[in-house]
Amino acid sequence: MMVRAGMACLAGWLVLAMPAGAETLGEALRLAEANNPELESGRVDSALAEEGLEAARAAGRTTVSVTGQGGYESIDSNRVFGANSGDRSTASLQLEAAKPVYTGGRIASGIRSAKAGIDAAGEALEQLRQTVWFDTVSAYMNVKADRETVRIRKNNVGLLEEQVRAARDRFDVGVVTRTDVALTEARLEGAVAGVAAAEAALEDSIAQYAAITGGPPGELAPAPPLPRLPETLEAAVITALETNPGLQAGRERVRQARERVSAARAGGRPQLEIVGRAGGQQDFADDIHDTEVAALVRGSIPLWQGGQVASEVRSARLQERQARLEVQRLEREVRAGIASAWYGYVAAERAIAASRRQVEAAEIAYDGATQELAVGTRTTLDVLNSEQNLLEARLSLVSAKRDAQIAAHRLLQTMGLLTEQRLGLEIR
């Protein structure tokens, strides 16, 4: 209920009229998808994993090789029967085909390991994609919020400039003291400094946006309504443990490491292959030609390997254990990330409601203080304090709206659901 209430609270902000030609969140995500080098690197990793499967399958296929040699030799012998003495030219050519029949499970384990590697690479790519999308959403919301902050602060500067002129006029007619004028002038200079700081923050947000999407932001459209979020924290955790791509990639790496253990054990088992061979040799001096055709079964049984196989098995087992520990770490990280995003969103939606009430009350207080100053029942300091309270309330509302958007999308990312379907956007 709390999540749904927060979404309803955001609706008034999210359904503002969209400026003509404004850049939407979907377009920003599309730019990040097309231009981000991290994503392209992840795609290359996925392609490399596919090639690993081809290499594993190739190890079980028939191999064919051709070897040949040719040359000239001169033999001088003092043996009584030196029939082979003299100069001669020779050439030989041999064709051999070999097909593995039994490898102790090495090839099958290698294929299963490569398939697990492909799945792990695919999940890692999806995790990277959702991370880039979340960074894009964050940058998008930061630019919008910082632009609104600059606008509010500039409006505040304009308001204070009017107050400075009014204070000077009242001072000229003896209504207020020089202290009142100085207070107003000091508040104005502080507001100017606030604008400078807000503009610096905006430039930083624009730079972050450009780094992710490949170009600076134009006019940004209002963010679309938030997608459906889980009803409870427990439901979010359960979903995340099932669908978080980083966690799924870790589980696939465990499977991959387990198959590597099997492949290492196969190194100590018998090997068997079928070999076919055909060849010929030509002695040009004596015009002698020899040919050979053979088919045979070739096998080998490891007897002593100096501990190499045992070491490889132990190493593979340690890698499997390491992968399992990594999954445990990722599970804890996912749980903590879900809790952080969930309570961040809850806090943000409460802050939005409170900030709206604060803005309403501050506007009433400021209007009242301004009118009471005109009749002499309020001081200049009272008006300045009321104006400052109104400024802080408006800035708090902007910040709370941004925080709610970012926290909601972080929750989806941690769950592994920051996707086109969940966002309701056409991106790729």
C-alpha positions in Angstrom: 0.0 0.0 0.0 2.8 2.4 0.8 4.5 1.8 -2.6 1.2 2.4 -4.4 0.6 5.6 -2.4 4.0 6.9 -3.3 3.4 6.2 -7.0 0.1 8.1 -6.8 1.9 10.9 -5.0 4.4 11.1 -7.9 1.7 11.1 -10.5 1.1 14.9 -10.4 4.8 15.6 -11.1 5.2 12.9 -13.8 2.2 13.8 -16.0 3.3 17.4 -16.7 2.9 18.6 -20.3 5.8 17.3 -22.4 7.8 20.0 -24.2 7.8 19.7 -28.0 10.8 17.8 -29.2 11.9 16.9 -25.6 14.2 14.0 -25.1 12.5 11.2 -23.3 13.9 8.7 -20.8 13.4 5.9 -23.4 15.5 7.9 -25.9 18.2 8.4 -23.3 18.3 4.7 -22.6 18.5 4.0 -26.3 21.5 6.3 -26.7 23.2 4.6 -23.8 22.5 1.1 -25.3 24.0 2.2 -28.6 26.9 4.3 -27.5 28.2 3.0 -24.2 31.6 1.3 -24.5 31.1 -0.8 -21.4 28.1 -2.5 -23.0 30.0 -3.1 -26.2 32.8 -4.7 -24.2 30.3 -7.0 -22.5 29.0 -8.1 -25.9 32.5 -9.0 -26.9 32.8 -11.1 -23.7 29.7 -12.9 -24.7 31.0 -13.6 -28.2 34.2 -14.9 -26.7 32.2 -17.3 -24.6 30.5 -18.6 -27.7 33.8 -19.3 -29.3 34.8 -21.2 -26.2 32.0 -23.6 -26.8 33.1 -24.1 -30.4 36.6 -24.8 -29.2 35.3 -27.4 -26.7 33.3 -29.1 -29.4 36.2 -29.1 -31.8 38.2 -31.2 -29.3 35.9 -34.1 -30.0 35.8 -33.9 -33.8 38.0 -35.7 -36.3 41.2 -34.0 -37.1 43.1 -34.4 -40.4 46.7 -33.4 -41.1 49.1 -33.7 -44.0 52.8 -33.8 -43.5 55.4 -33.9 -46.3 59.1 -33.5 -46.9 61.5 -33.4 -49.8 65.2 -33.0 -50.2 68.5 -34.1 -51.5 71.0 -36.4 -49.8 74.6 -37.7 -50.6 75.8 -40.9 -48.9 79.5 -42.1 -49.1 80.1 -45.4 -47.4 83.2 -47.8 -47.2 81.1 -50.8 -46.4 81.5 -53.8 -48.7 77.8 -53.7 -49.6 77.4 -50.0 -50.2 74.4 -50.3 -52.4 72.8 -47.2 -50.8 75.8 -45.0 -51.5 75.6 -42.0 -53.9 73.5 -38.9 -54.5 69.7 -39.0 -54.5 66.6 -36.9 -54.3 63.7 -38.1 -52.1 60.2 -37.0 -51.2 57.5 -38.3 -48.9 53.9 -37.4 -48.1 51.6 -38.6 -45.3 47.9 -38.0 -44.6 46.5 -38.8 -41.1 43.0 -38.6 -39.7 42.3 -39.1 -35.9 39.0 -39.3 -34.1 38.8 -39.3 -30.3 36.8 -42.2 -29.0 37.3 -42.1 -25.2 38.9 -39.2 -23.3 37.8 -40.0 -19.8 35.0 -37.4 -20.0 37.3 -34.5 -20.7 35.5 -33.4 -23.9 32.0 -33.8 -22.5 33.0 -31.8 -19.4 34.7 -29.2 -21.5 31.5 -28.7 -23.5 29.3 -28.4 -20.4 31.8 -26.0 -18.9 31.7 -23.9 -22.0 27.9 -23.8 -22.1 27.9 -22.7 -18.4 30.4 -20.0 -19.4 28.0 -18.8 -22.2 25.2 -18.6 -19.7 27.4 -16.8 -17.2 28.5 -14.3 -19.8 24.9 -13.7 -20.9 23.9 -13.0 -17.3 26.9 -10.7 -16.8 26.0 -8.8 -19.9 22.4 -8.4 -18.7 23.7 -7.2 -15.3 26.0 -4.7 -17.1 23.1 -3.5 -19.3 20.9 -2.9 -16.3 23.7 -1.1 -14.5 24.2 1.2 -17.5 20.4 1.8 -17.6 20.3 2.6 -14.0 23.2 5.0 -14.4 21.3 6.6 -17.3 18.1 7.0 -15.2 20.1 8.5 -12.4 21.9 10.9 -14.7 18.6 11.8 -16.4 16.9 12.5 -13.0 19.9 14.5 -11.8 20.0 16.7 -14.8 16.2 17.4 -14.5 16.5 18.0 -10.7 19.6 20.2 -11.0 18.0 22.3 -13.7 14.9 22.8 -11.5 17.2 23.7 -8.6 19.0 26.3 -10.7 15.6 27.8 -11.8 14.4 28.0 -8.2 17.6 29.6 -7.0 17.6 32.1 -9.8 14.0 33.0 -9.0 15.1 33.4 -5.4 17.9 35.8 -6.5 15.3 37.9 -8.4 13.1 38.0 -5.4 15.9 39.1 -3.1 17.0 41.8 -5.6 13.5 43.2 -5.3 13.7 43.1 -1.5 17.1 44.9 -1.6 15.6 47.7 -3.7 12.6 47.9 -1.3 14.8 47.9 1.8 16.9 50.7 0.3 13.8 52.7 -0.5 12.5 52.2 3.0 15.8 53.2 4.4 15.8 56.4 2.3 12.5 57.5 3.9 13.6 56.4 7.4 11.3 53.4 7.8 14.1 50.8 8.4 17.7 50.9 9.6 20.9 50.4 7.7 21.1 47.0 9.5 17.9 45.9 7.6 19.5 46.8 4.3 22.7 45.0 5.1 20.8 41.9 6.1 19.0 41.9 2.8 22.1 42.5 0.8 24.0 39.7 2.6 21.1 37.3 1.9 21.2 38.3 -1.8 24.9 37.6 -2.0 24.4 34.2 -0.4 21.7 33.4 -2.9 24.0 34.4 -5.8 26.6 32.0 -4.4 23.9 29.3 -4.2 23.1 29.8 -7.9 26.8 29.4 -8.7 27.0 26.2 -6.7 23.8 24.9 -8.3 25.1 25.6 -11.8 28.3 23.8 -11.0 26.3 20.8 -9.9 24.2 21.0 -13.0 27.3 21.0 -15.2 28.6 17.9 -13.4 25.3 16.1 -14.0 25.4 17.1 -17.7 29.0 15.7 -18.0 27.9 12.4 -16.3 24.9 12.2 -18.7 27.2 12.8 -21.7 29.7 10.2 -20.5 26.9 7.5 -20.3 24.9 8.3 -23.4 27.6 9.8 -25.7 26.2 13.3 -25.9 24.9 16.2 -23.8 21.2 16.3 -22.8 18.7 18.4 -24.7 15.4 19.5 -23.2 14.3 16.5 -21.0 10.7 15.3 -20.9 9.1 14.4 -17.6 9.9 10.9 -16.5 7.3 8.3 -17.2 5.2 6.9 -14.3 7.0 4.4 -12.2 6.5 0.7 -13.1 4.8 -1.6 -10.7 6.9 -2.3 -7.6 6.7 -5.2 -5.2 4.1 -5.0 -2.4 6.5 -5.9 0.4 10.2 -6.0 1.1 10.1 -9.7 1.5 8.6 -10.2 -2.0 11.3 -7.9 -3.4 14.1 -10.0 -1.8 12.6 -13.3 -3.0 12.3 -12.0 -6.5 15.9 -10.6 -6.5 17.4 -14.0 -5.3 15.7 -15.6 -8.3 16.2 -13.0 -11.1 19.2 -10.8 -10.2 21.5 -11.4 -13.2 24.7 -10.9 -11.3 23.7 -13.6 -8.9 22.6 -15.9 -11.8 26.0 -15.3 -13.4 27.7 -16.4 -10.2 25.7 -19.6 -10.1 26.6 -20.4 -13.7 30.3 -19.9 -12.8 29.9 -22.4 -10.0 28.5 -24.9 -12.6 31.4 -24.0 -14.9 33.9 -24.6 -12.1 32.4 -27.9 -11.3 32.8 -29.1 -14.9 36.4 -28.0 -14.8 37.0 -30.4 -11.9 35.6 -33.2 -14.0 37.8 -32.2 -16.9 40.9 -32.1 -14.7 40.2 -35.6 -13.4 40.0 -36.9 -17.0 43.7 -36.1 -17.4 44.5 -39.2 -15.3 42.2 -41.6 -17.2 42.9 -43.7 -20.4 42.6 -42.1 -23.8 41.5 -43.8 -26.9 41.3 -42.7 -30.6 40.9 -44.2 -34.0 43.6 -43.3 -36.5 43.7 -43.7 -40.3 46.9 -43.1 -42.2 47.9 -43.1 -45.8 51.3 -42.1 -47.2 53.9 -42.5 -49.9 57.7 -42.1 -50.4 59.6 -41.6 -53.6 63.3 -42.2 -54.2 64.1 -40.5 -57.5 67.6 -41.9 -57.9 66.5 -45.6 -57.9 63.0 -44.9 -59.1 61.6 -46.6 -56.0 58.1 -45.7 -54.8 56.6 -46.9 -51.5 53.0 -46.5 -50.3 51.3 -47.2 -47.0 47.7 -47.4 -45.9 46.8 -48.2 -42.3 43.9 -48.1 -39.8 44.5 -48.5 -36.1 43.3 -47.8 -32.7 45.7 -45.8 -30.5 45.4 -45.7 -26.8 47.3 -44.5 -23.8 47.1 -45.1 -20.1 48.7 -42.5 -17.7 50.9 -44.3 -15.2 52.9 -41.6 -13.5 52.6 -37.8 -14.2 54.6 -36.4 -11.4 51.5 -35.2 -9.5 50.4 -32.8 -12.3 46.8 -34.2 -12.6 46.3 -34.3 -8.8 47.4 -30.6 -8.6 45.1 -29.6 -11.5 42.2 -31.4 -9.7 42.9 -29.6 -6.4 43.2 -26.3 -8.2 39.9 -26.8 -9.9 38.2 -27.7 -6.6 39.6 -24.6 -5.0 38.2 -22.5 -7.9 34.8 -24.2 -7.4 34.9 -23.4 -3.7 35.9 -19.8 -4.5 32.9 -19.5 -6.9 30.5 -20.8 -4.3 31.8 -18.3 -1.8 31.4 -15.6 -4.4 27.7 -16.6 -4.7 27.3 -16.3 -1.0 28.8 -12.9 -1.0 26.5 -11.8 -3.9 23.4 -13.1 -2.1 24.2 -11.0 0.9 25.0 -8.0 -1.3 21.6 -8.4 -3.1 19.7 -8.6 0.2 21.5 -5.4 1.4 20.9 -3.7 -1.9 17.2 -4.5 -1.9 16.8 -3.2 1.7 18.7 0.0 0.9 16.6 0.7 -2.2 13.3 -0.2 -0.5 13.8 2.0 2.5 15.3 4.7 0.4 12.1 4.7 -1.7 9.9 4.7 1.4 11.8 7.6 2.9 11.6 9.5 -0.4 7.9 9.1 -0.8 7.4 10.3 2.8 9.7 13.2 2.1 7.6 14.1 -1.0 4.4 14.3 1.0 6.1 16.2 3.9 7.8 18.6 1.5 4.5 19.4 -0.3 3.0 20.4 3.0 6.1 22.3 3.9 6.0 24.3 0.7 2.3 25.1 1.2 2.9 26.3 4.8 6.1 28.2 3.8 4.2 30.0 1.1 1.5 31.1 3.5 4.1 32.2 6.1 6.1 34.2 3.5 3.0 35.9 2.1 1.9 36.8 5.6 5.3 38.1 6.7 5.5 40.2 3.6 2.1 41.8 4.2 2.9 42.3 7.9 6.2 44.0 7.1 4.3 46.5 5.0 2.2 47.5 8.0 5.1 47.4 10.4 4.2 44.3 12.5 7.1 42.2 11.1 10.8 43.0 10.6 13.0 42.6 7.6 14.7 39.6 9.2 11.3 37.9 9.7 10.6 38.2 5.9 14.1 37.0 5.0 13.8 34.0 7.3 10.3 33.2 5.8 11.8 33.5 2.3 14.7 31.2 3.2 12.2 28.6 4.6 10.2 28.7 1.4 13.4 28.2 -0.7 14.5 25.2 1.4 11.1 23.7 1.2 11.0 23.9 -2.6 14.5 22.5 -3.0 13.6 19.7 -0.6 10.6 18.8 -2.8 12.7 18.7 -5.9 15.3 16.5 -4.1 12.7 14.1 -2.8 11.1 13.6 -6.2 14.5 12.8 -7.7 15.4 10.4 -4.8 12.1 8.6 -5.2 12.7 8.0 -8.9 16.3 6.8 -8.4 15.5 4.6 -5.4 12.6 2.9 -7.3 14.8 2.2 -10.3 17.6 1.0 -8.1 15.1 -1.5 -6.5 14.2 -2.8 -10.0 17.9 -3.0 -11.0 18.8 -5.0 -7.9 15.9 -7.3 -8.5 17.1 -7.8 -12.1 13.9 -6.2 -13.5 15.1 -3.0 -15.0 14.0 -4.1 -18.5 12.1 -2.7 -21.4 9.0 -4.8 -20.5 9.0 -3.6 -16.8 9.6 0.0 -17.7 7.1 -0.1 -20.5 9.5 1.5 -22.9 10.8 0.7 -26.4 14.5 0.9 -26.2 16.2 -1.6 -28.5 
